[in-house]
Amino acid sequence: MENQQYSHPQRINGFAGLGDYAAIGEGRSVALIAPDGSIDWWCAPNLDSKPLFDQILDPQIGGFFQIVPVADYRVTRNYREKSNVLETRFDTDSGSVLLTESINSTLAGRLPWSELARRIEGLAGEVTLRITLRFGTAAETRSPWIADSAQGKVYHIADLMAMLRTSEDIILDHIDDELVTGTLTVSKGARSLCALLVTEKEPLAVPDMNAIDGRIETSDTAWRDWVNSLSYSGRYAPLVIRSALSLKFLWYSPTGALAAAATTSLPEGIGKEKNYDYRYAWVRDACLIIKAFICLGALEDCKAAFSWLTQTIIDHGVRLRACYTLEGEKVPEERYPALRGYQDSQPVRIGNNARDQIQLSMYGDMLATAQGFVEAGHVLDLTTARLLGELANCCADSWRQKDSGIWELPEEQHYTHSKMACWLALDRAVVLAEKKYIEPTWVERWKRERDRISHWIETHCWSETLQSYTFYVGSDEQVDAALTLMHHYGNSVNPQRMLSSYRVIRRELGNNGAMLYRYSNVDKEESTFLACSFWMVEAWAAMGDGAGAEAMMEEILVALNRQGNVDIFNEMYDVRTQSWRGNMPQGLSHLALIFAAQGISHALKPS
């Protein structure tokens, strides 16, 4: 795996580059760390809690926790092999130090409190570091205050309690309600520790410093054990494993939910309005991540996530919502906190109004995931089996409707991808019924509706002018990169038309390159969409051109590596400025890489 290297990284108007962040997490929360040693984002104790650190959205009033050399420095960063423990090396003219960071867990799972640990080790010479801690105010809706306790000073931030623990050699020179600063001079062989303990509406445990330090290694062991349990053996294995570890950041262990990303409001285009809150579980994203876990052999993760998803749908009904909270509740309506926004991109959003949209493609996601689940050797319970039959019936009743499509657009249309996904839902329902996994009572009706959908697609969704399937009915000059997924949809599409469509999509949305925009004319508003680019690689491999798919894959990886970041993927990449855009770590981006690598592996496998 490649290191990230920087020469004294600079911020622009207080903002680090979106492609410069590394992540740490423990299956409950995720922190983002800039190359200058500043934790600029951490929602504690949960992924969707109010942020304790939010400088990434507002350098003036946002919270952060920074450890950085006082003198000029150079930075080299990397994750430990097969682990989400991060190592950052600072080199100065006087010496070098290693910063090792982890949100700690145990071998048995997460701790009952949040424990963010930062170990500092002297490698050579002598280095003086500055430590700064400022708690976030959640857009000035809460005011941190400090109180003494028998165990030390405790910070109260609304319902949170937090304690900063430091080694005795760290000199804290300023402590008040809002700010803590200190210094540490490290010599070769020396070892120090900063740790932040956080709990919400609960007593705060105060563990021994040696125990906190030891749990960095315990966490590392837990990550490695998980990776060693995976079964992937195809091409691009190091990148696949790193993407698997990134997906684990989004697996919310208290319930088994899968978040779409760990952040909110990071812009798809600088200064534009597409800045959404992705800290929720989308049915589509969750299904695809579950399929990725199945591909990787991550049994526990896919079972927990599929169980959470089916139970959440049962609780809310088969008229699927696009997304749910990580606790399985309705996502809150959008509100707009008074924050500056990343590089002044407005609005900043909390909540997501996609919760109320009709998205018919989710039925295909659910039924296809169920088929993959049972084909991987798992067994459906009666309640889940009945749910799948009800979902198929709902799809059979609803497929003729207009919807908002996979891209959650405000204008409802007959989106081609949605119709193809409905075909997939009914086709998978037929397969599940014929193999006795679900009740076969309605199987003949599902077959007839499936065939109607196929006929409808070929009649209404093909453009002779473009020689491609269209974005939606009536959009004869527009195409949709989501149709790169159509090779999964079997007999719903004509194979010759499919291949022709892929060529048109690459030409129209990628200028014949591998980096694709989501749909026609959207390049004016946002950047290329990583998942679509990897989906095209998978599609090309599925059509039998493994060498061509591999060439596309290499083109994508070269583009993404221009900033030295091939570890944590955002949602989008701006090919014009060669910079990352959108929320991170983005589940769709990482799972799409996994499927692309798997597709190439199958296509190039010796016969």
N, C-alpha and C positions, 0 to 999 in steps of 0.2 A: 504494500500500500504506500502511496506517495505522501510525503510530508507537505505541510503548508509552510512556506517560508516568506518572511516579510522583513524589510529593513525599516525599523522604527515606523510602524504603521501610523498613518495620519487619518484623522477624521475630517469630514467635510461638513462644516456648520454643526459639529457635534455628533454627526452620524457616521458609524462604521459602514462598510459595504455589506450588502445583504449576503454576498457570497463568502464573506470572511468569517462568519460565525461557525463555531463548533457547538455541539449539544452534549449535555450530560443528563441522565435521568435514572429513574429506578422503578418504572412501572406505575407511577402515580403522577409525577410532574416532570417537566423538562426545563432546564436552564440553558440559555444561549450565552456563549462567551466570545467576546471579540478578541482579536489578536493582541490588543493592549492590556489584556488581563482583566477586563471589565465584564462582569455578568450583567448584561443589559436587559435580560428578560427572565423572569421566573415567577410563575403563578403557583403559589403555595397555599395549602398543601396539595391542591389538585390541579390538573391540566386546565380546567375551566374556572378556577378560583380567580378572584381579583389579583392582579399582579403585585407582588412584593417589590419586584424590580421591573421597571418599564421605560428605561432610558431610550430604548430602541424606538419608542414612539414619541418621546419628548425629552430632549437633552436638558432643557431648562428645569423642569419640575419632576422628571422621572427618577425612580430609584435605581441604584446600581451598587455593585460591590466589586471594587478593583484592587488588584495586587499587581504592581508594576515597578520596574527599576526607576530610580530617580534620574540616572544618567541615560544618555542615548543607548539604544539597544537594538539588537536584531532578534527576530523570533523564528523559531522552528516548532511546528506543532504536529502531533500525530496521535491517533488512538493506539493503545496497546493492541497487539495482535489478538483477534477474536474477542474483543472487549470494547465496552463503551466508556472505559476509564481513559481520560484525556491527559496527555503529557505535553507541556509547553516549556520549551527551553528558551531562556533569555540570555543572550550573550552581550556583554558590555566590554569596554576596553580594560576594565579592572577585574573581570571574572565572569563566571557563568552560574546560573541557578536553574533548577528544574522544578516546575510547578505541576503537581499531580492532582487532578480534580475528579470528584465523584459525588453523586448523590447516593448515599450509602444504602445498602440493603443487607440482608443476611442470606445464608444458604437456604433458609426456609422461606424466603420471600421478603417483602418490604417490611421496614420498621414501623411501629405504631406512632412514629413522629417523623418529621422531615429532617434529614441530617445531611447538610451540604458541607463536604470536607475538602480543604485545600492544603495540601502538604507542600512545604518549601524545602528544597535540599540544595546545599552548596556543592557545586561540581568543580569549580576552580576559582582561585583568587578570592576576591571579596566583592560583594554586591550589596548595595543599600536599596531597599524597596520601600515604596509608599503604599500604605493600605488605607482605603477610603470606603466607608459604608454609609449609604443614604437610603433609607427605606422609602418606598413609593407611597403616595397618598391616594392612589386610585382616582386620578384626575381631581385631586383636592377635595375628595369626599370623606377622608378620614385623616386624623392628625396623630402621628406617632408620639408616644410619651414613655419616659423611662421611670422605672421604680427599682428600689433596692430589695433584694431578697437574701435569705441566708446562703443561697448558692451563687449569688452574684447579681449583676444588674440585668433586669428583664425589660424588654421593650414590648409595649402594648400597641398594636396597630388594629384598631377596631376589635374584631373577634380573635385576632391572632396574638399569640405570645411568641417572642423570639429571644434567643440569647446568643450573643457572640462569645465563643470560647477561643482563647488564644494561648499559645505557649508563653512561658514566663519571659522569654527573650524578646517578645514583641512589645514595644513601648507605645502605649496608647496615649497620645498627647492632647487629644480633644475628645470629649464625650458630652453630648447633650441630647435633647429629645429627638433631634432631626439628623445628627451627623456624628460619625465616629471616624477619627483619623489616627494613624499611627505609623511607626517606622520599624524596620527590621534590617539589621546588617547581618548577612550570611557569609560565612567562610566555608572553604572546602571541607566537606565531611559533616557540616552542621545540618540539623534537621529540625524544622519547626512546623507548627500546625495552626491554621485558622479554621474554625468550624462554626456554622450557623445552624442552630436548632430551632425548629418552628413547629407549633401545634395550633389547632383551631378549636376553640370551645372545649378544651381538655387540659388537664394538668400537664406541665412540661417536665419531661424526664431530663436529667442532667447527667449523662454518662461520663465516665472517666475518659480523659484525653487519649490515653493509650488505646482504649477500646475503640474510640472514633477512628484513630489512625489505623488500627488493625482492620477495621471494616472496609477501608479502601481496598485492601488486598482480598478480603472476603468477597466484596462486590465484584472484583476482577475475576475471581474464581467462579462466581456464579454466572457471569457472562460467558466465560470460556466453556463451562459445563453445558450451557444451553447451546452454544455453537457446535460443540462436539456431538450433541445429540441429533444434529441435522443430517440429512441424507443426500444433499445435492452433490453431484459429481460431474457436472457438465462444464462447459466453457465459461470463462470469465468468473471462475469461482471466487477469487478475492473480492470482486465488486458485488457479486451476489450475496456473499456473507456480510459485507458491510451494509448493503441495502436491507438485509434481514435484520441486522442489529438496529438500523434506523426505524424499521417498522415496529420493533419492540418498544421504542420510545413512545409509540402511539397506542400501545396495548395497555388499557387502563385496568390494572390488576384487581382493584376492589370489586369490579362487576364483570370484567371480560369484554367491555366495550372497546371499540377501535375508533380513535379520533382521526379526522381527516388530516389534521396538522396540529402543531403545538402552539400556534400563534394566531393573532388577529390583526387585520388591517395593514399587513405588509403589502405594498401596492403591486398590482400587475403591470402598471405603467406609472412612472414617476410623475407626480402632480395630477394624476387622473383619479377617477371616482371608484374604480373597481378594487376596493379594499375591504375584504370580507372576514368575518369571524369563522374560522374553521376548527374551533376547539370542541366540535361535536361529532357525533357518530352518524355519518351518512350511510344509508342502506347500500348504495352503490359501492362506495369506497370500502365499507366493511366486508361486503361480499368478495370483492376482488382481493383484499388483503387475506381473507380466509382462504381463498384459492391459492394465493402465494404461499401461505403457511402449509397447505396441503402439498404443494409442489416441493417444499423444503423438508417435509416430514416432521413439522412442528405439531405433534399430536395434541398436546395439552392446550396450546394456544388456539388452534382452530376449533377444538371442541368447546372451549370456554366462550369464544367469540360467537360461534354459531348458536350456542344455547342462549346467550344473552340476546342475540338478535331475534331469534324466534320468540322468546318470552316477551320481549318488548313489543313485537308486532301483535302478539296475542293480547297483551294488555291494552293496546290502542286500536285494534281492529285491522282488517285486511285491506281497507282503503289506505294504502301505505302513505306515511309521511316521508318526505325526503330525508329528514334527519331527526335525531333525538339527542337529548343530553346524555352524558356518560352514565348517568344514573337511570336512564330509560324513561325520562320525562319529556314533556313538550319543550322544545327549544324556545327561549324567550324571544319576544319581538325585538327587533333592532332598536337600540338607542345609541346616542352619539355623544360620548364623553368629550369634555373640553380639553382635548390633547392636540398638540401641534400636528401629529402624524409624521410618519417616516418621510423625511425630506419634503415636508409640507404637503403630503398627499392626504387629501380630505375626501370623505369624512372618516374618522376613526369609528369603528363599529363594535358594539357588544350585542350578541344575539344575531340571528340570521332569519330573514323573512322568507327564505326558500322553504321553510317549514310548512308553508301552506300551499305549495305548488303541487300540481299534478305532474308526475314524472312516470310515465308508463314503463320506461325501460327497467325500472326496479323489479318488476315481476320476472323478467328474464334473468336478472342478476340473482334473485332468490332461488328460482327453480334450478338454474345451472349450478349454483353453489351447492344446493342440496344433492344434486346428482354426483358432483365431485366428492362430496362428503361421504356418501354411501359407497362409492366406487373405491374410496381410499380404505375401505374396510370397517367403517363405522356403522352403527345400527340406529335407525330412527325409532323414537318412542311414538306411541299412538297419538299423543297430543300434537306433536310436530307433524306427523304424517297427515293428520286431518287438516292442520293449518295449510300445508302445501296444496292439498286439494282445493281448499277454499280460495287460496291465492290464484290458482289456475282458473277457477270459475270466475273470479273477479276480473282477471285479465281477459277471459273470453267475452265477458260482458262489456268491457271498457275499451278495447283496443281501437275502436272506431273514433274515439274522442280525439280532439286536439289536446296537446299538452305543452309544457314548457321545455321539454327535451332534456337531454343529458347536461346541457350547459346552463340550465336554469334561467332561460331567457324570459323577459317579461311578456313578450308577445307569444301567445299560444298559437301553434301551427300543427299541421300533420307532419311531424318530423320523421324523416325516413328511418333514422336510427331507432327511434321509439317503436316503429312498426316492426322492424326486424327483431328487436328485443322481445316484443310480444310473441312473435313467431317462435323465438327460442324458448320462452316460458312454456308455451303449450306443447312444443315438441319434447321438452324435458319432462313435462308432466306425463305425456304419453309413455315415454321410456320408463319412468319411475313406476307408473301403474302396471305396465306390461311385465315388469320384473317383480311385481308384488310388494314394492316398497310403500306405495300409497294406495288408497282405495280406488279401484278401477271403475266405479259406478258411472263416471262422466267421461270416460276415455273416448267414446265415439264422438261425443260433442267436441272434445278438445281437438280431435283429428280434423273434423270438418272446419272448425274455426281456424286452425293452423293453416289449412290449405287455402282458405279464403284470404288470409293475410298475405300469403305468398303471391297469390294472383293479384291482390290489390297493390302490392309493392311493384310488381313487374308492369302493371298497367299505369300507375300514377306517379311513380318515383324515379323513372328513368328519363334522361334527357338525351335525345338523339343528337342534339346540337353539341353538347359537351362530351357525349359518349361516356357518361358517368351517371351513377345514382346521385340524386340531388340532395341538397340540404333539407328541404321540405317541399311539399307539393306546391308547384307553381314557381319555385325558385330555379328556373331552368339554367341560370348562369352562376349558381352558387353551389359550393361543395362543402362537406363537413368532414373533418379529420376523424371524428368518432366512427365513421364508416370503415376505418382501418380494422375495426373489430368484426367486420361482417364475415370473415372466414370462419368464425365460431358458429355462424348461423345456418350452416348446412344448406339444405335444399330451399331455403327461403329466397335465395338469390341465384341468378344465372352465373355459372363460373366464368364465362367469357366477359360478361358485364362486370363481374367483380374485379378481374385483373385490369380491365380497361379503367375502372374507377380508381384503382390504386395508382395507376400512372397519372391520371388527371389530378388526383389529390396531391401527389408529390409535386407535380408541375405548378399547380395553382397556389398551393399553400406553403410550399417550401422553395419556390424558385428552382426546382429540380435538385434541391439539397435535402439533407436528412432532417433538418430542424423545421418543424411544422407549426404553423398557426392553427388555431382551433377550427376556424371556418372563414369563409370568404369575407374580405374587407375588414376583418377585426384587427389587422396589423396597425391600424391607426390608433387603437385604444390600448393595446396590450402587447406582450412579448410572445415568443414562441413557447408552446406548451410542451413540457418535457414528456409527459405521458404519451401524447399523440406521436411524438417522434419515435419513442421506443415501440409503440404499438405498430407503427409502420414497419419497423425492423421485424417484429414477430410475424406480421402479415406476409412480408416478402419471403421469409423462411417457410411459412405455411404453404406458399404457392410453389415451393420447390427450388427456389434460388437461394441456397444457403450461403454461397459465396457473395452474392449481391447483398444479402442481409448483413453479413459480417462487415462488408465495406461500409454500409450505412452506420452500423454500430460504431465502428472506428471513427467515422466522421463526427458522430455525436460526441464521443468521448474526447476527441481532440479539441472540439469547440469548448466543452465544459472544463477542460483542464487548463485553459488559458489563464485562469486566475489561480491555478494550483489547488482547486477545490474539486475533488471527486468523491467526497465522503458524505456530506449532508446536502441533499438536493432540495432546492426550493421548488415552487410550482412551475416557474417560467424562467426563460433565459433570453435576454435581449441580445440578439446577434449583432445589432448595429453598434452597441456600446460595449459588447462583450462583458456584460454584467448580469447578475442574478436578480430575479424579481419574484414577488409573491411570498406566501406563507411557507414556513418550514418547521421541521422536516416534513415534506409533503408525501403522504402515503402513496398517492397515485403515481408519483414520479418513481419512487423506489420499487413498487411492485411491478411497474411496467418494465423496468430494467430487468427484473428477475424473469419475467415471461419472455422478454426478448432474448436473453441469454439461453433460456431453456429451448426456445424455438430454433435458434442457430445450432444448438447442440444436437437437436433431433434431426435437423436438415442435413448436417454434415457428418452424422454418425455413419461409420462404415457399414455397408450392407452385408 
